[in-house]
Every structure is written in structure tokens, then in C-alpha cells.
């Protein structure tokens, strides 16, 4: 699918683009390009939020309709369940309705939570990919923590703790600010054999307990952990074992 969004695009075309991005119908290259446009364009960002809110409302307000009696009889006949079944009491019917509502609401919540978590992981991934596509992956370039940390003051809510891992083979390259979930986020940048590791540092959120500690997205590995009130995401394009080593060294420091 070829994506192009010149300034003259109509509102309908922009809406279709937002839908395709939200539904995951774009290939990785175009998804990244559109992700940048959504982050930079309040109109597209608002359209994506509107789609998310609409689908959430549909799932919550339009529960699954019960199966009509005549259709149920036809199905039972077709699969051989032809014997007469006792009619349930009104209490049993009421209990089954309550149970169905609990199960449906739980499934809806689980589905929405998984989709939200998936989108957050993808947003972390896109932040890393955007840095690789730019001329350099850092806004401040330095191998000294006492230079990198003060640079974040006033740019993010709290400047991150900067750990120097030069002796362990993960030299500090610098830092930058990414926008994740509409919030500015401090990102520390480390190197490893000419490859780049993005370490996103966020205030700890409740979603952290529901996200996998490690995962792979489009060939890139992600590792997540928390320390105190801080949530860390490390991303790079090489093997997961070295990324786990990097995370372990940071936690130990």
C-alpha cells in the first residue's frame, strides 16, 4: 500500500489514512511514516483518538445479542441434539445472563487492554526507528552522564539517572526527547558494535504490570523493567541475549 499525504489531501483521505494506521493495515515503512505524521499533525492524532474512542464505545454499549430460540433449535437439530431439554427456571436464566455479562465485560476489558498495550509497544518501537532514520540518534551528544542528565532539565518531567557502561562495552552516546503517548519522554542512547540502543525512561504506569518483560516487534527486540517509580524500555535490532545483558547491567548499577 502506497501512502502519500500531500498538503492538499482531503479530509476523507486523511480519515482513511488514520483508519488504516489504527487497524495495522500498513506495511512497516508506511506505518512508520504515518506514525510520524500522526505525532506531528493534531488533526490526524485527533482522528486516531476518535476511532479508538468510537470502537471502545461500540464494544461497551452494544453487547452480543442472545441467540433466538428458533435459530438455537435449528442448530441443535443440525448437530444431533434433538432430545427434549428441561426448561430452565427464571433464576437459572437470570444467573446465566449475569454470568454472560461478566464474561463479556471481562473479555472486552482484556481486548481493549491488549490493544492499548500493543499500541504503546509500537509507539516505543516507532520512536527508536525515527531516531535511526534521522541524521543522528541523539539531540545531545556526549559520553559523560554529568553532561547528558542536565540537558533534560525543563524538557521532561524528571531528568533520568544516567549510568555509564563504557567499560562494559555499552558506551553512552547521548540522549534525546521522544513523544510517546502524547507525552515527552527522556531517551538515553547507548552503542554496541556500531549499533544503537534506545533506552526510554518513563514515569511508572499501571500498564507496566500487564506488559511482557521482553518481546520482538518487526525484527527488533524490546526489554522492559521497572525500578521504583520509573519504567524502562530498551530497544535495538540485534539479539535479545545482549539486550538482556544490557538491562541487567543497568539494573545492577
GUPA-301950 format. One record per residue: residue number from 0; chain; x, y, z of N, C-alpha, C in turn. Coordinates in steps of 0.1 Angstrom, whole numbers. Example, Ala and Ser with C-alpha at 12.3 -4.5 7.8 and 13.67 -1.06 7.14 Angstrom:
<rs>
[0,"A",[132,-57,78],[123,-45,78],[132,-33,78]]
[1,"A",[128,-22,71],[137,-11,71],[129,0,79]]
</rs>
This chain:
<rs>
[0,"A",[8,-12,0],[0,0,0],[9,12,0]]
[1,"A",[7,22,-9],[15,34,-10],[8,45,-3]]
[2,"A",[15,51,6],[9,62,14],[15,75,10]]
[3,"A",[7,85,7],[12,98,4],[2,108,10]]
[4,"A",[7,118,17],[-2,128,23],[3,142,20]]
[5,"A",[1,146,8],[5,160,4],[-5,170,11]]
[6,"A",[-1,183,12],[-9,192,20],[-23,193,14]]
[7,"A",[-25,190,2],[-39,192,-4],[-48,180,-2]]
[8,"A",[-44,170,6],[-53,159,8],[-66,163,14]]
[9,"A",[-77,157,10],[-90,160,15],[-91,154,29]]
[10,"A",[-102,158,37],[-104,153,50],[-107,138,49]]
[11,"A",[-115,134,39],[-118,120,37],[-106,111,36]]
[12,"A",[-96,116,28],[-84,108,26],[-76,107,39]]
[13,"A",[-76,118,46],[-69,118,59],[-75,108,69]]
[14,"A",[-89,108,69],[-96,99,77],[-93,84,74]]
[15,"A",[-93,81,61],[-90,68,56],[-75,64,60]]
[16,"A",[-66,73,60],[-52,71,64],[-52,68,78]]
[17,"A",[-59,75,86],[-59,73,101],[-65,59,104]]
[18,"A",[-76,55,97],[-82,42,99],[-72,31,96]]
[19,"A",[-65,32,84],[-55,22,80],[-44,21,90]]
[20,"A",[-39,32,95],[-29,32,105],[-33,25,118]]
[21,"A",[-45,29,123],[-51,23,135],[-53,8,134]]
[22,"A",[-58,4,122],[-61,-10,120],[-49,-19,117]]
[23,"A",[-37,-13,116],[-25,-20,113],[-25,-26,99]]
[24,"A",[-31,-19,90],[-32,-23,76],[-20,-18,67]]
[25,"A",[-11,-10,73],[1,-5,65],[13,-14,67]]
[26,"A",[21,-14,57],[34,-21,59],[43,-13,68]]
[27,"A",[54,-20,73],[62,-13,83],[67,1,80]]
[28,"A",[72,2,67],[77,15,63],[67,26,63]]
[29,"A",[55,23,57],[44,33,57],[38,35,71]]
[30,"A",[38,25,79],[33,26,92],[42,36,100]]
[31,"A",[55,35,98],[64,44,105],[62,58,100]]
[32,"A",[61,60,86],[58,73,81],[46,80,86]]
[33,"A",[35,72,86],[22,77,91],[23,80,106]]
[34,"A",[30,71,113],[31,74,127],[38,87,130]]
[35,"A",[48,91,122],[54,104,123],[44,115,120]]
[36,"A",[36,113,110],[26,123,106],[15,125,117]]
[37,"A",[11,113,123],[1,114,134],[7,122,146]]
[38,"A",[20,119,149],[26,126,160],[28,141,158]]
[39,"A",[29,145,145],[32,159,142],[19,166,138]]
[40,"A",[8,159,135],[-4,166,130],[-15,164,140]]
[41,"A",[-19,175,147],[-30,173,156],[-43,168,151]]
[42,"A",[-46,171,138],[-58,167,132],[-58,152,130]]
[43,"A",[-47,146,125],[-46,131,124],[-46,125,137]]
[44,"A",[-39,130,147],[-39,125,160],[-52,124,166]]
[45,"A",[-60,135,164],[-74,136,170],[-83,125,163]]
[46,"A",[-80,123,150],[-88,113,143],[-85,99,148]]
[47,"A",[-73,96,151],[-69,83,156],[-75,81,170]]
[48,"A",[-75,92,178],[-81,91,192],[-96,89,190]]
[49,"A",[-102,95,180],[-117,94,178],[-121,80,174]]
[50,"A",[-113,74,166],[-115,60,162],[-114,51,174]]
[51,"A",[-104,53,182],[-102,44,194],[-114,46,203]]
[52,"A",[-118,58,205],[-130,61,214],[-143,55,209]]
[53,"A",[-145,56,196],[-157,50,190],[-157,35,191]]
[54,"A",[-146,28,188],[-146,14,190],[-148,9,204]]
[55,"A",[-142,17,213],[-144,14,227],[-159,15,231]]
[56,"A",[-165,26,226],[-179,28,230],[-188,17,224]]
[57,"A",[-185,13,211],[-193,2,205],[-192,-11,212]]
[58,"A",[-180,-14,217],[-178,-27,224],[-185,-27,238]]
[59,"A",[-185,-15,244],[-191,-14,257],[-206,-13,257]]
[60,"A",[-211,-5,247],[-225,-2,247],[-234,-12,238]]
[61,"A",[-228,-20,230],[-235,-29,221],[-231,-43,224]]
[62,"A",[-236,-49,235],[-232,-63,238],[-237,-73,228]]
[63,"A",[-232,-85,228],[-237,-95,219],[-251,-99,222]]
[64,"A",[-260,-99,212],[-274,-103,213],[-275,-118,216]]
[65,"A",[-285,-121,224],[-288,-136,227],[-292,-143,214]]
[66,"A",[-290,-156,214],[-293,-164,202],[-309,-166,202]]
[67,"A",[-316,-163,191],[-330,-165,191],[-333,-180,192]]
[68,"A",[-345,-183,199],[-349,-197,202],[-350,-205,189]]
[69,"A",[-356,-200,179],[-358,-208,167],[-344,-211,160]]
[70,"A",[-335,-202,161],[-322,-205,155],[-314,-215,164]]
[71,"A",[-316,-214,177],[-309,-224,186],[-314,-238,183]]
[72,"A",[-328,-239,181],[-334,-252,178],[-328,-258,165]]
[73,"A",[-327,-249,155],[-322,-254,142],[-307,-259,143]]
[74,"A",[-299,-252,151],[-285,-256,153],[-285,-269,161]]
[75,"A",[-293,-270,171],[-292,-283,179],[-297,-294,171]]
[76,"A",[-307,-292,162],[-312,-303,153],[-301,-307,143]]
[77,"A",[-294,-297,138],[-284,-299,128],[-272,-308,134]]
[78,"A",[-269,-306,146],[-258,-313,152],[-262,-325,160]]
[79,"A",[-275,-328,160],[-280,-341,165],[-285,-340,179]]
[80,"A",[-286,-328,185],[-292,-327,199],[-307,-324,198]]
[81,"A",[-314,-335,196],[-328,-334,193],[-337,-338,205]]
[82,"A",[-330,-343,216],[-339,-347,228],[-344,-335,235]]
[83,"A",[-355,-336,241],[-362,-325,248],[-353,-322,260]]
[84,"A",[-350,-309,261],[-342,-304,273],[-352,-297,282]]
[85,"A",[-349,-299,295],[-358,-292,305],[-356,-277,304]]
[86,"A",[-368,-270,306],[-368,-256,305],[-362,-250,318]]
[87,"A",[-352,-241,317],[-346,-236,328],[-355,-226,336]]
[88,"A",[-353,-225,349],[-361,-216,357],[-357,-202,355]]
[89,"A",[-365,-193,359],[-362,-179,357],[-349,-175,365]]
[90,"A",[-347,-182,376],[-334,-179,384],[-322,-184,376]]
[91,"A",[-323,-195,370],[-312,-200,362],[-309,-191,350]]
[92,"A",[-320,-186,344],[-319,-177,332],[-312,-164,337]]
[93,"A",[-316,-159,348],[-310,-147,354],[-296,-149,357]]
[94,"A",[-292,-160,363],[-278,-163,366],[-270,-164,353]]
[95,"A",[-275,-170,343],[-268,-172,331],[-265,-158,324]]
[96,"A",[-275,-149,325],[-274,-136,319],[-263,-128,326]]
[97,"A",[-263,-129,340],[-253,-122,348],[-239,-127,344]]
[98,"A",[-238,-141,344],[-225,-147,340],[-220,-143,327]]
[99,"A",[-230,-142,317],[-226,-138,303],[-221,-124,303]]
[100,"A",[-228,-115,311],[-223,-101,312],[-210,-100,318]]
[101,"A",[-207,-108,329],[-194,-107,335],[-183,-112,325]]
[102,"A",[-185,-123,319],[-176,-128,309],[-173,-119,298]]
[103,"A",[-184,-113,292],[-183,-104,281],[-176,-91,285]]
[104,"A",[-179,-86,297],[-172,-74,301],[-157,-76,303]]
[105,"A",[-154,-88,309],[-140,-92,311],[-133,-93,298]]
[106,"A",[-139,-100,288],[-133,-102,275],[-131,-88,268]]
[107,"A",[-141,-79,270],[-139,-66,264],[-128,-58,270]]
[108,"A",[-127,-59,283],[-116,-52,290],[-102,-58,286]]
[109,"A",[-102,-71,285],[-89,-77,282],[-85,-73,268]]
[110,"A",[-95,-73,258],[-92,-70,244],[-87,-56,243]]
[111,"A",[-94,-46,250],[-91,-32,250],[-77,-30,256]]
[112,"A",[-74,-37,267],[-61,-35,274],[-50,-40,265]]
[113,"A",[-52,-52,258],[-42,-58,250],[-39,-48,238]]
[114,"A",[-50,-43,232],[-48,-34,221],[-41,-21,225]]
[115,"A",[-44,-16,237],[-38,-4,242],[-23,-7,244]]
[116,"A",[-20,-18,251],[-6,-22,253],[2,-24,241]]
[117,"A",[-4,-30,231],[2,-33,218],[6,-19,211]]
[118,"A",[-4,-10,212],[-1,3,206],[10,11,213]]
[119,"A",[11,9,226],[22,15,234],[35,9,230]]
[120,"A",[36,-4,229],[48,-10,225],[52,-6,211]]
[121,"A",[43,-4,202],[45,0,188],[50,15,189]]
[122,"A",[45,23,198],[49,37,198],[64,38,203]]
[123,"A",[67,29,212],[81,28,216],[90,24,205]]
[124,"A",[86,14,197],[93,9,185],[95,21,175]]
[125,"A",[84,28,172],[85,39,163],[94,50,167]]
[126,"A",[95,52,180],[104,62,185],[119,58,182]]
[127,"A",[122,46,184],[135,41,181],[138,42,166]]
[128,"A",[128,37,157],[130,38,143],[132,52,138]]
[129,"A",[124,61,143],[126,75,139],[140,80,141]]
[130,"A",[146,76,153],[159,81,156],[169,75,146]]
[131,"A",[167,63,141],[176,56,132],[175,63,118]]
[132,"A",[163,68,115],[162,75,102],[167,89,101]]
[133,"A",[169,95,113],[174,109,113],[189,109,111]]
[134,"A",[195,121,110],[209,122,107],[217,117,119]]
[135,"A",[212,118,131],[219,112,143],[208,109,153]]
[136,"A",[211,99,161],[200,94,170],[200,102,183]]
[137,"A",[208,112,185],[208,120,197],[205,135,195]]
[138,"A",[199,141,205],[198,156,205],[210,162,212]]
[139,"A",[214,155,222],[226,159,229],[236,148,228]]
[140,"A",[248,151,224],[258,140,221],[269,141,231]]
[141,"A",[271,131,240],[282,131,250],[283,117,256]]
[142,"A",[294,114,260],[297,101,267],[297,103,282]]
[143,"A",[294,115,287],[295,119,301],[281,121,307]]
[144,"A",[278,113,317],[265,114,323],[262,128,329]]
[145,"A",[272,135,334],[270,148,340],[268,159,330]]
[146,"A",[270,155,317],[266,164,306],[252,161,301]]
[147,"A",[249,148,300],[236,144,294],[225,147,303]]
[148,"A",[226,143,316],[215,144,325],[209,159,326]]
[149,"A",[218,169,328],[213,182,330],[206,187,317]]
[150,"A",[209,182,305],[203,186,293],[188,184,293]]
[151,"A",[183,174,300],[169,170,301],[161,180,310]]
[152,"A",[168,188,318],[160,196,327],[152,206,319]]
[153,"A",[139,207,323],[130,216,316],[124,210,303]]
[154,"A",[129,199,298],[124,192,286],[115,181,289]]
[155,"A",[117,174,301],[108,163,305],[105,166,320]]
[156,"A",[95,158,325],[91,160,338],[102,158,348]]
[157,"A",[110,147,346],[121,145,355],[133,140,348]]
[158,"A",[145,146,350],[157,141,343],[160,127,347]]
[159,"A",[164,119,338],[167,105,341],[181,103,348]]
[160,"A",[182,92,355],[195,88,360],[203,83,349]]
[161,"A",[215,87,347],[224,83,336],[235,74,341]]
[162,"A",[235,61,336],[245,52,340],[256,50,329]]
[163,"A",[268,51,333],[279,50,323],[283,35,322]]
[164,"A",[282,29,311],[285,15,309],[297,13,298]]
[165,"A",[305,24,297],[316,23,287],[325,11,289]]
[166,"A",[328,8,302],[337,-3,305],[331,-16,302]]
[167,"A",[318,-17,302],[311,-30,299],[308,-32,284]]
[168,"A",[312,-23,276],[310,-24,261],[297,-18,256]]
[169,"A",[291,-10,264],[278,-3,260],[281,12,262]]
[170,"A",[289,19,254],[292,33,256],[280,42,255]]
[171,"A",[279,52,264],[269,62,263],[271,71,251]]
[172,"A",[261,73,243],[263,82,231],[256,96,233]]
[173,"A",[246,96,242],[239,109,244],[225,106,248]]
[174,"A",[216,116,244],[202,115,248],[193,123,238]]
[175,"A",[181,121,239],[171,128,231],[157,128,238]]
[176,"A",[148,136,233],[134,136,238],[125,130,227]]
[177,"A",[118,120,231],[107,114,222],[94,117,227]]
[178,"A",[84,116,219],[70,118,223],[63,105,222]]
[179,"A",[59,99,234],[53,86,235],[39,88,242]]
[180,"A",[29,84,235],[15,85,241],[12,100,245]]
[181,"A",[16,109,236],[14,123,237],[22,130,248]]
[182,"A",[32,123,254],[40,128,265],[54,129,261]]
[183,"A",[62,139,265],[76,140,262],[83,129,271]]
[184,"A",[92,122,265],[99,111,272],[114,112,271]]
[185,"A",[121,110,282],[136,111,281],[141,97,275]]
[186,"A",[150,98,265],[156,86,259],[171,87,260]]
[187,"A",[177,78,266],[192,77,266],[196,68,255]]
[188,"A",[207,71,249],[212,64,237],[226,58,240]]
[189,"A",[226,45,238],[239,37,240],[243,30,227]]
[190,"A",[256,27,227],[261,20,215],[265,6,218]]
[191,"A",[266,-2,207],[272,-16,208],[276,-21,195]]
[192,"A",[289,-21,192],[294,-26,179],[287,-19,167]]
[193,"A",[287,-5,168],[281,3,157],[266,2,156]]
[194,"A",[260,-4,166],[245,-5,167],[240,5,178]]
[195,"A",[228,9,177],[223,18,187],[212,12,196]]
[196,"A",[213,15,209],[202,10,218],[195,23,223]]
[197,"A",[182,23,222],[174,34,227],[168,29,241]]
[198,"A",[171,37,251],[166,34,265],[156,45,268]]
[199,"A",[143,42,268],[132,51,271],[130,50,286]]
[200,"A",[129,62,292],[127,63,307],[114,71,309]]
[201,"A",[104,64,315],[91,69,317],[87,68,332]]
[202,"A",[78,77,336],[72,75,349],[64,62,349]]
[203,"A",[65,55,360],[59,41,360],[44,43,359]]
[204,"A",[38,34,351],[24,34,348],[18,21,352]]
[205,"A",[5,20,354],[-2,8,358],[-1,-3,347]]
[206,"A",[1,2,335],[1,-7,323],[14,-16,324]]
[207,"A",[24,-12,332],[37,-19,332],[35,-33,338]]
[208,"A",[25,-35,347],[23,-48,352],[17,-58,342]]
[209,"A",[11,-52,331],[4,-61,322],[12,-63,309]]
[210,"A",[23,-57,308],[31,-58,296],[42,-69,297]]
[211,"A",[45,-75,286],[56,-86,287],[69,-79,290]]
[212,"A",[78,-87,297],[91,-81,301],[100,-81,288]]
[213,"A",[98,-89,279],[105,-89,266],[96,-93,255]]
[214,"A",[99,-87,243],[91,-90,231],[99,-86,219]]
[215,"A",[94,-91,208],[100,-87,195],[90,-82,186]]
[216,"A",[93,-70,179],[84,-64,170],[91,-61,157]]
[217,"A",[87,-66,146],[92,-63,133],[108,-65,133]]
[218,"A",[112,-76,140],[126,-79,139],[135,-71,150]]
[219,"A",[129,-63,157],[136,-55,168],[132,-61,182]]
[220,"A",[142,-61,191],[139,-67,204],[137,-56,214]]
[221,"A",[127,-58,223],[124,-48,234],[125,-55,247]]
[222,"A",[131,-49,257],[131,-54,271],[125,-43,280]]
[223,"A",[117,-46,289],[110,-37,298],[113,-41,312]]
[224,"A",[115,-31,321],[116,-34,335],[113,-21,343]]
[225,"A",[110,-23,356],[107,-11,364],[117,-11,376]]
[226,"A",[119,1,381],[128,3,393],[122,15,400]]
[227,"A",[116,12,412],[109,23,419],[97,28,411]]
[228,"A",[97,41,409],[86,47,401],[90,50,387]]
[229,"A",[100,43,382],[104,45,368],[103,33,360]]
[230,"A",[98,34,348],[97,23,338],[107,25,327]]
[231,"A",[114,14,324],[125,15,314],[121,6,302]]
[232,"A",[124,11,290],[122,3,278],[135,4,270]]
[233,"A",[141,-8,267],[154,-8,259],[150,-15,246]]
[234,"A",[155,-9,235],[152,-14,221],[164,-14,213]]
[235,"A",[166,-25,205],[177,-24,195],[174,-36,185]]
[236,"A",[183,-37,174],[180,-46,163],[188,-58,163]]
[237,"A",[196,-61,174],[204,-73,174],[198,-83,184]]
[238,"A",[205,-93,188],[199,-104,196],[195,-100,209]]
[239,"A",[185,-107,214],[178,-104,227],[188,-107,239]]
[240,"A",[197,-117,237],[206,-120,249],[214,-108,253]]
[241,"A",[220,-101,243],[228,-90,246],[220,-78,252]]
[242,"A",[208,-77,247],[199,-67,252],[195,-70,267]]
[243,"A",[193,-82,270],[191,-87,284],[203,-84,293]]
[244,"A",[215,-86,287],[227,-83,294],[228,-68,297]]
[245,"A",[225,-60,287],[225,-45,289],[215,-41,300]]
[246,"A",[203,-47,300],[193,-44,310],[198,-48,324]]
[247,"A",[204,-60,325],[209,-65,338],[220,-56,343]]
[248,"A",[229,-51,335],[239,-42,339],[233,-29,345]]
[249,"A",[223,-24,338],[217,-11,342],[210,-13,356]]
[250,"A",[203,-25,357],[196,-27,370],[206,-29,381]]
[251,"A",[217,-35,378],[228,-37,388],[234,-24,393]]
[252,"A",[235,-15,383],[241,-2,386],[232,7,394]]
</rs>
